[in-house]
Amino acid sequence: MNQLEELRAVVRQFVTERGWDQHHNPKNLAIALSVEAAEVLEHFQWCSEAESFTLPPERRKAVADELSDVLMGVIRVADLLDIDLAEAFASKMVENRRKYPPEKVQGRAVKYTEL
């Protein structure tokens, strides 16, 4: 069992123990993911780029907590849709490498459609 499968089992057990299965469907969880991602953004809203790299310990912990909530949501959606995240990620990275060849994007922040 890989780490993602272990995390999937942990999340599934957590949800089941709380009787939340009835509320968890891909649509609701996608909405929740958006909310959790916004909570990550909240911690960076008024800081400079430099400050974003040097968060004080309590804010860094809060960001870690919110990122964990996002990860839990991603894992749960993947579980409900029977998506192998490790396989999906590997496949997507192959696609990203094709779309963004280093010789064309080096140092540039552009979408592949603009290359």
C-alpha positions as CSV (number, residue, x, y, z in Angstrom):
1,M,0.0,0.0,0.0
2,N,1.4,3.4,-1.0
3,Q,1.2,6.5,1.1
4,L,-1.8,7.9,-0.8
5,E,-3.7,4.7,-0.3
6,E,-2.9,4.8,3.4
7,L,-4.2,8.4,3.5
8,R,-7.3,7.4,1.6
9,A,-8.0,4.7,4.2
10,V,-7.5,7.2,7.1
11,V,-9.8,9.7,5.5
12,R,-12.5,7.1,4.7
13,Q,-12.4,5.8,8.3
14,F,-12.6,9.4,9.7
15,V,-15.6,10.2,7.6
16,T,-17.4,6.9,8.3
17,E,-16.8,7.2,12.1
18,R,-18.6,10.6,12.0
19,G,-21.5,9.5,9.7
20,W,-20.6,12.0,7.1
21,D,-20.8,9.7,4.1
22,Q,-24.4,10.9,3.5
23,H,-23.1,14.4,2.9
24,H,-20.1,13.5,0.9
25,N,-20.6,13.5,-2.9
26,P,-18.2,14.9,-5.5
27,K,-20.3,18.1,-6.0
28,N,-20.4,19.0,-2.3
29,L,-16.7,18.1,-1.8
30,A,-15.7,20.2,-4.8
31,I,-17.4,23.2,-3.3
32,A,-15.7,22.5,0.0
33,L,-12.4,22.3,-1.7
34,S,-12.9,25.7,-3.1
35,V,-13.7,27.1,0.4
36,E,-10.7,25.4,1.9
37,A,-8.4,26.7,-0.8
38,A,-9.7,30.2,-0.1
39,E,-8.8,29.7,3.5
40,V,-5.2,29.1,2.5
41,L,-5.3,32.3,0.5
42,E,-6.6,34.2,3.5
43,H,-3.2,33.8,5.2
44,F,-1.4,35.5,2.3
45,Q,-3.9,38.2,1.5
46,W,-2.1,41.2,2.9
47,C,1.5,40.1,3.0
48,S,4.2,40.8,0.6
49,E,5.9,38.2,-1.6
50,A,8.9,38.2,0.7
51,E,6.7,37.9,3.8
52,S,5.0,34.9,2.2
53,F,8.3,33.0,2.4
54,T,8.9,33.8,6.1
55,L,5.6,33.3,7.8
56,P,5.7,33.4,11.6
57,P,5.3,29.9,13.2
58,E,1.7,30.3,14.2
59,R,0.7,31.4,10.7
60,R,2.8,28.7,9.1
61,K,0.9,26.1,11.3
62,A,-2.4,27.6,10.2
63,V,-1.4,27.3,6.6
64,A,-0.3,23.7,7.1
65,D,-3.7,23.0,8.7
66,E,-5.6,24.5,5.8
67,L,-3.4,22.7,3.2
68,S,-4.2,19.5,5.1
69,D,-8.0,20.2,4.8
70,V,-7.5,20.7,1.0
71,L,-5.5,17.4,0.8
72,M,-8.3,15.6,2.7
73,G,-10.9,16.9,0.3
74,V,-8.8,16.0,-2.8
75,I,-8.3,12.5,-1.4
76,R,-12.0,12.1,-0.5
77,V,-13.1,13.1,-4.0
78,A,-10.6,10.8,-5.6
79,D,-11.9,8.0,-3.3
80,L,-15.5,8.6,-4.3
81,L,-14.7,8.7,-8.0
82,D,-12.3,5.7,-7.7
83,I,-9.4,7.8,-9.1
84,D,-5.9,6.6,-8.4
85,L,-4.2,9.8,-7.5
86,A,-0.6,8.5,-7.9
87,E,-1.4,7.3,-11.3
88,A,-3.4,10.4,-12.3
89,F,-0.5,12.6,-11.0
90,A,2.1,10.7,-12.9
91,S,0.0,10.9,-16.1
92,K,-0.6,14.6,-15.7
93,M,3.1,15.3,-15.2
94,V,3.8,13.5,-18.5
95,E,1.2,15.8,-20.1
96,N,2.7,18.9,-18.4
97,R,6.2,18.0,-19.6
98,R,4.8,17.8,-23.1
99,K,2.9,21.1,-22.8
100,Y,5.7,23.0,-21.1
101,P,9.1,22.0,-22.7
102,P,11.9,23.7,-20.8
103,E,13.4,25.3,-23.9
104,K,10.1,27.2,-24.5
105,V,9.1,28.2,-21.0
106,Q,12.3,28.8,-19.2
107,G,11.8,31.7,-16.9
108,R,8.4,32.5,-18.4
109,A,5.0,32.4,-16.6
110,V,2.7,31.6,-19.6
111,K,0.0,29.1,-20.4
112,Y,0.9,26.5,-22.9
113,T,-1.6,27.9,-25.4
114,E,0.5,31.1,-25.5
115,L,3.7,29.4,-26.5
